[in-house]
């Protein structure tokens, strides 16, 4: 029982870290630096990180939910 919770926690942490990293990498292709004001680089970098976390966490939650739901499908037939 507790082993399952531990495995789910590790899977959740790894999934979130992976998708946040992928989102950060994908956002690097967007050339928004031209829109940023001259002396507001730090604010832009902070926003960039927060947007990466928000999108990556949402995508990770989606995949974790799909994984959980797919494990519950066999219970339909019992």
Backbone atoms as SQL, in Angstrom:
CREATE TABLE atoms (id INTEGER PRIMARY KEY, chain TEXT, resi INTEGER, resn TEXT, atom TEXT, x REAL, y REAL, z REAL);
INSERT INTO atoms VALUES
  (1, 'A', 1, 'UNK', 'N', 0.827, -1.191, 0.000),
  (2, 'A', 1, 'UNK', 'CA', 0.000, 0.000, 0.000),
  (3, 'A', 1, 'UNK', 'C', 0.870, 1.253, 0.000),
  (4, 'A', 2, 'UNK', 'N', 1.775, 1.384, 0.992),
  (5, 'A', 2, 'UNK', 'CA', 2.626, 2.564, 1.064),
  (6, 'A', 2, 'UNK', 'C', 3.650, 2.590, -0.065),
  (7, 'A', 3, 'UNK', 'N', 4.024, 1.407, -0.541),
  (8, 'A', 3, 'UNK', 'CA', 4.958, 1.310, -1.649),
  (9, 'A', 3, 'UNK', 'C', 4.354, 1.937, -2.908),
  (10, 'A', 4, 'UNK', 'N', 3.041, 1.744, -3.117),
  (11, 'A', 4, 'UNK', 'CA', 2.360, 2.334, -4.265),
  (12, 'A', 4, 'UNK', 'C', 2.369, 3.858, -4.186),
  (13, 'A', 5, 'UNK', 'N', 2.166, 4.386, -2.974),
  (14, 'A', 5, 'UNK', 'CA', 2.186, 5.845, -2.805),
  (15, 'A', 5, 'UNK', 'C', 3.574, 6.399, -3.117),
  (16, 'A', 6, 'UNK', 'N', 4.599, 5.684, -2.685),
  (17, 'A', 6, 'UNK', 'CA', 5.965, 6.113, -2.953),
  (18, 'A', 6, 'UNK', 'C', 6.277, 6.093, -4.439),
  (19, 'A', 7, 'UNK', 'N', 5.823, 5.044, -5.125),
  (20, 'A', 7, 'UNK', 'CA', 6.051, 4.953, -6.565),
  (21, 'A', 7, 'UNK', 'C', 5.310, 6.052, -7.307),
  (22, 'A', 8, 'UNK', 'N', 4.091, 6.340, -6.885),
  (23, 'A', 8, 'UNK', 'CA', 3.324, 7.414, -7.523),
  (24, 'A', 8, 'UNK', 'C', 3.973, 8.773, -7.280),
  (25, 'A', 9, 'UNK', 'N', 4.529, 8.972, -6.093),
  (26, 'A', 9, 'UNK', 'CA', 5.195, 10.236, -5.780),
  (27, 'A', 9, 'UNK', 'C', 6.435, 10.425, -6.645),
  (28, 'A', 10, 'UNK', 'N', 7.220, 9.368, -6.769),
  (29, 'A', 10, 'UNK', 'CA', 8.429, 9.455, -7.608),
  (30, 'A', 10, 'UNK', 'C', 8.047, 9.686, -9.062),
  (31, 'A', 11, 'UNK', 'N', 7.037, 8.971, -9.538),
  (32, 'A', 11, 'UNK', 'CA', 6.580, 9.155, -10.911),
  (33, 'A', 11, 'UNK', 'C', 6.085, 10.578, -11.133),
  (34, 'A', 12, 'UNK', 'N', 5.363, 11.136, -10.175),
  (35, 'A', 12, 'UNK', 'CA', 4.860, 12.499, -10.288),
  (36, 'A', 12, 'UNK', 'C', 5.977, 13.529, -10.332),
  (37, 'A', 13, 'UNK', 'N', 6.967, 13.377, -9.454),
  (38, 'A', 13, 'UNK', 'CA', 8.096, 14.314, -9.419),
  (39, 'A', 13, 'UNK', 'C', 8.883, 14.246, -10.723),
  (40, 'A', 14, 'UNK', 'N', 9.172, 13.030, -11.174),
  (41, 'A', 14, 'UNK', 'CA', 9.931, 12.875, -12.418),
  (42, 'A', 14, 'UNK', 'C', 9.148, 13.394, -13.619),
  (43, 'A', 15, 'UNK', 'N', 7.860, 13.133, -13.641),
  (44, 'A', 15, 'UNK', 'CA', 7.022, 13.603, -14.745),
  (45, 'A', 15, 'UNK', 'C', 6.983, 15.127, -14.794),
  (46, 'A', 16, 'UNK', 'N', 6.781, 15.754, -13.652),
  (47, 'A', 16, 'UNK', 'CA', 6.740, 17.215, -13.616),
  (48, 'A', 16, 'UNK', 'C', 8.085, 17.804, -14.049),
  (49, 'A', 17, 'UNK', 'N', 9.179, 17.274, -13.523),
  (50, 'A', 17, 'UNK', 'CA', 10.503, 17.781, -13.888),
  (51, 'A', 17, 'UNK', 'C', 10.756, 17.607, -15.383),
  (52, 'A', 18, 'UNK', 'N', 10.396, 16.450, -15.928),
  (53, 'A', 18, 'UNK', 'CA', 10.597, 16.186, -17.350),
  (54, 'A', 18, 'UNK', 'C', 9.807, 17.162, -18.218),
  (55, 'A', 19, 'UNK', 'N', 8.524, 17.330, -17.929),
  (56, 'A', 19, 'UNK', 'CA', 7.692, 18.186, -18.773),
  (57, 'A', 19, 'UNK', 'C', 8.007, 19.670, -18.586),
  (58, 'A', 20, 'UNK', 'N', 8.434, 20.073, -17.405),
  (59, 'A', 20, 'UNK', 'CA', 8.872, 21.460, -17.227),
  (60, 'A', 20, 'UNK', 'C', 10.135, 21.700, -18.046),
  (61, 'A', 21, 'UNK', 'N', 11.045, 20.743, -18.043),
  (62, 'A', 21, 'UNK', 'CA', 12.261, 20.857, -18.859),
  (63, 'A', 21, 'UNK', 'C', 11.947, 20.905, -20.343),
  (64, 'A', 22, 'UNK', 'N', 11.042, 20.047, -20.790),
  (65, 'A', 22, 'UNK', 'CA', 10.647, 20.038, -22.202),
  (66, 'A', 22, 'UNK', 'C', 9.996, 21.363, -22.580),
  (67, 'A', 23, 'UNK', 'N', 9.146, 21.890, -21.715),
  (68, 'A', 23, 'UNK', 'CA', 8.493, 23.166, -21.990),
  (69, 'A', 23, 'UNK', 'C', 9.511, 24.295, -22.038),
  (70, 'A', 24, 'UNK', 'N', 10.446, 24.293, -21.109),
  (71, 'A', 24, 'UNK', 'CA', 11.496, 25.317, -21.103),
  (72, 'A', 24, 'UNK', 'C', 12.278, 25.266, -22.408),
  (73, 'A', 25, 'UNK', 'N', 12.616, 24.058, -22.845),
  (74, 'A', 25, 'UNK', 'CA', 13.355, 23.874, -24.098),
  (75, 'A', 25, 'UNK', 'C', 12.524, 24.362, -25.290),
  (76, 'A', 26, 'UNK', 'N', 11.244, 24.044, -25.299),
  (77, 'A', 26, 'UNK', 'CA', 10.375, 24.444, -26.411),
  (78, 'A', 26, 'UNK', 'C', 10.185, 25.961, -26.448),
  (79, 'A', 27, 'UNK', 'N', 10.085, 26.584, -25.293),
  (80, 'A', 27, 'UNK', 'CA', 9.900, 28.040, -25.257),
  (81, 'A', 27, 'UNK', 'C', 11.141, 28.792, -25.714),
  (82, 'A', 28, 'UNK', 'N', 12.291, 28.141, -25.671),
  (83, 'A', 28, 'UNK', 'CA', 13.523, 28.784, -26.128),
  (84, 'A', 28, 'UNK', 'C', 13.464, 29.114, -27.619),
  (85, 'A', 29, 'UNK', 'N', 12.613, 28.422, -28.371),
  (86, 'A', 29, 'UNK', 'CA', 12.519, 28.664, -29.803),
  (87, 'A', 29, 'UNK', 'C', 11.718, 29.926, -30.130),
  (88, 'A', 30, 'UNK', 'N', 10.981, 30.436, -29.160),
  (89, 'A', 30, 'UNK', 'CA', 10.189, 31.652, -29.374),
  (90, 'A', 30, 'UNK', 'C', 11.086, 32.865, -29.157),
  (91, 'A', 31, 'UNK', 'N', 11.122, 33.755, -30.132),
  (92, 'A', 31, 'UNK', 'CA', 11.995, 34.929, -30.071),
  (93, 'A', 31, 'UNK', 'C', 11.246, 36.123, -29.451),
  (94, 'A', 32, 'UNK', 'N', 10.996, 36.045, -28.159),
  (95, 'A', 32, 'UNK', 'CA', 10.270, 37.116, -27.483),
  (96, 'A', 32, 'UNK', 'C', 11.224, 38.190, -26.967),
  (97, 'A', 33, 'UNK', 'N', 12.513, 37.933, -27.005),
  (98, 'A', 33, 'UNK', 'CA', 13.494, 38.877, -26.470),
  (99, 'A', 33, 'UNK', 'C', 13.387, 40.252, -27.118),
  (100, 'A', 34, 'UNK', 'N', 12.901, 40.310, -28.340),
  (101, 'A', 34, 'UNK', 'CA', 12.778, 41.583, -29.048),
  (102, 'A', 34, 'UNK', 'C', 11.677, 42.460, -28.461),
  (103, 'A', 35, 'UNK', 'N', 10.747, 41.860, -27.757),
  (104, 'A', 35, 'UNK', 'CA', 9.626, 42.601, -27.175),
  (105, 'A', 35, 'UNK', 'C', 9.964, 43.121, -25.780),
  (106, 'A', 36, 'UNK', 'N', 10.954, 42.540, -25.135),
  (107, 'A', 36, 'UNK', 'CA', 11.297, 42.870, -23.756),
  (108, 'A', 36, 'UNK', 'C', 11.932, 44.260, -23.689),
  (109, 'A', 37, 'UNK', 'N', 11.506, 45.037, -22.705),
  (110, 'A', 37, 'UNK', 'CA', 12.102, 46.351, -22.499),
  (111, 'A', 37, 'UNK', 'C', 13.554, 46.202, -22.061),
  (112, 'A', 38, 'UNK', 'N', 14.337, 47.218, -22.319),
  (113, 'A', 38, 'UNK', 'CA', 15.778, 47.155, -22.111),
  (114, 'A', 38, 'UNK', 'C', 16.204, 46.769, -20.693),
  (115, 'A', 39, 'UNK', 'N', 15.640, 47.377, -19.699),
  (116, 'A', 39, 'UNK', 'CA', 16.099, 47.168, -18.323),
  (117, 'A', 39, 'UNK', 'C', 15.185, 46.226, -17.535),
  (118, 'A', 40, 'UNK', 'N', 14.456, 45.369, -18.233),
  (119, 'A', 40, 'UNK', 'CA', 13.533, 44.445, -17.569),
  (120, 'A', 40, 'UNK', 'C', 13.848, 42.997, -17.928),
  (121, 'A', 41, 'UNK', 'N', 15.112, 42.699, -18.094),
  (122, 'A', 41, 'UNK', 'CA', 15.524, 41.354, -18.481),
  (123, 'A', 41, 'UNK', 'C', 15.245, 40.351, -17.365),
  (124, 'A', 42, 'UNK', 'N', 15.524, 40.733, -16.117),
  (125, 'A', 42, 'UNK', 'CA', 15.299, 39.808, -14.998),
  (126, 'A', 42, 'UNK', 'C', 13.824, 39.448, -14.879),
  (127, 'A', 43, 'UNK', 'N', 12.935, 40.443, -15.024),
  (128, 'A', 43, 'UNK', 'CA', 11.499, 40.173, -14.947),
  (129, 'A', 43, 'UNK', 'C', 11.073, 39.223, -16.064),
  (130, 'A', 44, 'UNK', 'N', 11.653, 39.410, -17.252),
  (131, 'A', 44, 'UNK', 'CA', 11.316, 38.517, -18.354),
  (132, 'A', 44, 'UNK', 'C', 11.789, 37.093, -18.074),
  (133, 'A', 45, 'UNK', 'N', 12.991, 36.942, -17.546),
  (134, 'A', 45, 'UNK', 'CA', 13.503, 35.614, -17.238),
  (135, 'A', 45, 'UNK', 'C', 12.651, 34.925, -16.177),
  (136, 'A', 46, 'UNK', 'N', 12.220, 35.697, -15.188),
  (137, 'A', 46, 'UNK', 'CA', 11.344, 35.149, -14.152),
  (138, 'A', 46, 'UNK', 'C', 10.009, 34.712, -14.750),
  (139, 'A', 47, 'UNK', 'N', 9.440, 35.541, -15.599),
  (140, 'A', 47, 'UNK', 'CA', 8.189, 35.190, -16.276),
  (141, 'A', 47, 'UNK', 'C', 8.370, 33.946, -17.132),
  (142, 'A', 48, 'UNK', 'N', 9.483, 33.859, -17.812),
  (143, 'A', 48, 'UNK', 'CA', 9.816, 32.715, -18.667),
  (144, 'A', 48, 'UNK', 'C', 9.829, 31.417, -17.853),
  (145, 'A', 49, 'UNK', 'N', 10.443, 31.462, -16.693),
  (146, 'A', 49, 'UNK', 'CA', 10.506, 30.288, -15.815),
  (147, 'A', 49, 'UNK', 'C', 9.121, 29.932, -15.290),
  (148, 'A', 50, 'UNK', 'N', 8.351, 30.934, -14.874),
  (149, 'A', 50, 'UNK', 'CA', 7.012, 30.676, -14.339),
  (150, 'A', 50, 'UNK', 'C', 6.072, 30.120, -15.403),
  (151, 'A', 51, 'UNK', 'N', 6.167, 30.623, -16.626),
  (152, 'A', 51, 'UNK', 'CA', 5.337, 30.101, -17.721),
  (153, 'A', 51, 'UNK', 'C', 5.744, 28.653, -18.023),
  (154, 'A', 52, 'UNK', 'N', 7.039, 28.371, -17.991),
  (155, 'A', 52, 'UNK', 'CA', 7.503, 26.995, -18.204),
  (156, 'A', 52, 'UNK', 'C', 6.953, 26.064, -17.135),
  (157, 'A', 53, 'UNK', 'N', 6.965, 26.499, -15.896),
  (158, 'A', 53, 'UNK', 'CA', 6.437, 25.675, -14.801),
  (159, 'A', 53, 'UNK', 'C', 4.935, 25.466, -14.962),
  (160, 'A', 54, 'UNK', 'N', 4.210, 26.531, -15.306),
  (161, 'A', 54, 'UNK', 'CA', 2.755, 26.416, -15.446),
  (162, 'A', 54, 'UNK', 'C', 2.371, 25.467, -16.578),
  (163, 'A', 55, 'UNK', 'N', 2.977, 25.622, -17.738),
  (164, 'A', 55, 'UNK', 'CA', 2.648, 24.762, -18.872),
  (165, 'A', 55, 'UNK', 'C', 3.122, 23.333, -18.624),
  (166, 'A', 56, 'UNK', 'N', 4.355, 23.182, -18.146),
  (167, 'A', 56, 'UNK', 'CA', 4.889, 21.847, -17.890),
  (168, 'A', 56, 'UNK', 'C', 4.092, 21.085, -16.849),
  (169, 'A', 57, 'UNK', 'N', 3.679, 21.758, -15.792),
  (170, 'A', 57, 'UNK', 'CA', 2.878, 21.099, -14.756),
  (171, 'A', 57, 'UNK', 'C', 1.512, 20.689, -15.288),
  (172, 'A', 58, 'UNK', 'N', 0.913, 21.535, -16.106),
  (173, 'A', 58, 'UNK', 'CA', -0.390, 21.189, -16.692),
  (174, 'A', 58, 'UNK', 'C', -0.287, 19.966, -17.594),
  (175, 'A', 59, 'UNK', 'N', 0.727, 19.927, -18.434),
  (176, 'A', 59, 'UNK', 'CA', 0.920, 18.782, -19.322),
  (177, 'A', 59, 'UNK', 'C', 1.224, 17.525, -18.504),
  (178, 'A', 60, 'UNK', 'N', 2.044, 17.655, -17.476),
  (179, 'A', 60, 'UNK', 'CA', 2.367, 16.517, -16.623),
  (180, 'A', 60, 'UNK', 'C', 1.117, 16.005, -15.914),
  (181, 'A', 61, 'UNK', 'N', 0.304, 16.908, -15.377),
  (182, 'A', 61, 'UNK', 'CA', -0.940, 16.494, -14.726),
  (183, 'A', 61, 'UNK', 'C', -1.847, 15.755, -15.702),
  (184, 'A', 62, 'UNK', 'N', -1.900, 16.214, -16.952),
  (185, 'A', 62, 'UNK', 'CA', -2.699, 15.533, -17.964),
  (186, 'A', 62, 'UNK', 'C', -2.209, 14.099, -18.160),
  (187, 'A', 63, 'UNK', 'N', -0.903, 13.920, -18.343),
  (188, 'A', 63, 'UNK', 'CA', -0.378, 12.581, -18.574),
  (189, 'A', 63, 'UNK', 'C', -0.511, 11.693, -17.340),
  (190, 'A', 64, 'UNK', 'N', -0.340, 12.250, -16.155),
  (191, 'A', 64, 'UNK', 'CA', -0.517, 11.453, -14.943),
  (192, 'A', 64, 'UNK', 'C', -1.974, 11.040, -14.763),
  (193, 'A', 65, 'UNK', 'N', -2.902, 11.927, -15.099),
  (194, 'A', 65, 'UNK', 'CA', -4.325, 11.585, -15.032),
  (195, 'A', 65, 'UNK', 'C', -4.672, 10.499, -16.041),
  (196, 'A', 66, 'UNK', 'N', -4.162, 10.643, -17.256),
  (197, 'A', 66, 'UNK', 'CA', -4.423, 9.620, -18.279),
  (198, 'A', 66, 'UNK', 'C', -3.857, 8.269, -17.850),
  (199, 'A', 67, 'UNK', 'N', -2.686, 8.284, -17.240),
  (200, 'A', 67, 'UNK', 'CA', -2.072, 7.047, -16.758),
  (201, 'A', 67, 'UNK', 'C', -2.927, 6.411, -15.660),
  (202, 'A', 68, 'UNK', 'N', -3.394, 7.217, -14.739),
  (203, 'A', 68, 'UNK', 'CA', -4.240, 6.693, -13.662),
  (204, 'A', 68, 'UNK', 'C', -5.559, 6.154, -14.174),
  (205, 'A', 69, 'UNK', 'N', -6.158, 6.869, -15.103),
  (206, 'A', 69, 'UNK', 'CA', -7.437, 6.415, -15.667),
  (207, 'A', 69, 'UNK', 'C', -7.258, 5.134, -16.467),
  (208, 'A', 70, 'UNK', 'N', -6.144, 5.033, -17.196),
  (209, 'A', 70, 'UNK', 'CA', -5.935, 3.821, -17.992),
  (210, 'A', 70, 'UNK', 'C', -5.720, 2.599, -17.099),
  (211, 'A', 71, 'UNK', 'N', -5.164, 2.799, -15.908),
  (212, 'A', 71, 'UNK', 'CA', -5.014, 1.677, -14.976),
  (213, 'A', 71, 'UNK', 'C', -6.356, 1.258, -14.387),
  (214, 'A', 72, 'UNK', 'N', -7.344, 2.139, -14.418),
  (215, 'A', 72, 'UNK', 'CA', -8.661, 1.826, -13.858),
  (216, 'A', 72, 'UNK', 'C', -9.609, 1.197, -14.871),
  (217, 'A', 73, 'UNK', 'N', -9.259, 1.212, -16.150),
  (218, 'A', 73, 'UNK', 'CA', -10.131, 0.654, -17.183),
  (219, 'A', 73, 'UNK', 'C', -10.478, -0.813, -16.952),
  (220, 'A', 74, 'UNK', 'N', -9.535, -1.645, -16.522),
  (221, 'A', 74, 'UNK', 'CA', -9.914, -3.071, -16.303),
  (222, 'A', 74, 'UNK', 'C', -11.027, -3.267, -15.278),
  (223, 'A', 75, 'UNK', 'N', -11.228, -2.301, -14.387),
  (224, 'A', 75, 'UNK', 'CA', -12.278, -2.444, -13.376),
  (225, 'A', 75, 'UNK', 'C', -13.688, -2.346, -13.978),
  (226, 'A', 76, 'UNK', 'N', -13.789, -1.862, -15.211),
  (227, 'A', 76, 'UNK', 'CA', -15.096, -1.808, -15.879),
  (228, 'A', 76, 'UNK', 'C', -15.628, -3.224, -16.097),
  (229, 'A', 77, 'UNK', 'N', -14.721, -4.133, -16.380),
  (230, 'A', 77, 'UNK', 'CA', -15.107, -5.480, -16.774),
  (231, 'A', 77, 'UNK', 'C', -15.175, -6.464, -15.603),
  (232, 'A', 78, 'UNK', 'N', -15.101, -5.978, -14.376),
  (233, 'A', 78, 'UNK', 'CA', -15.180, -6.893, -13.237),
  (234, 'A', 78, 'UNK', 'C', -16.507, -6.797, -12.548);
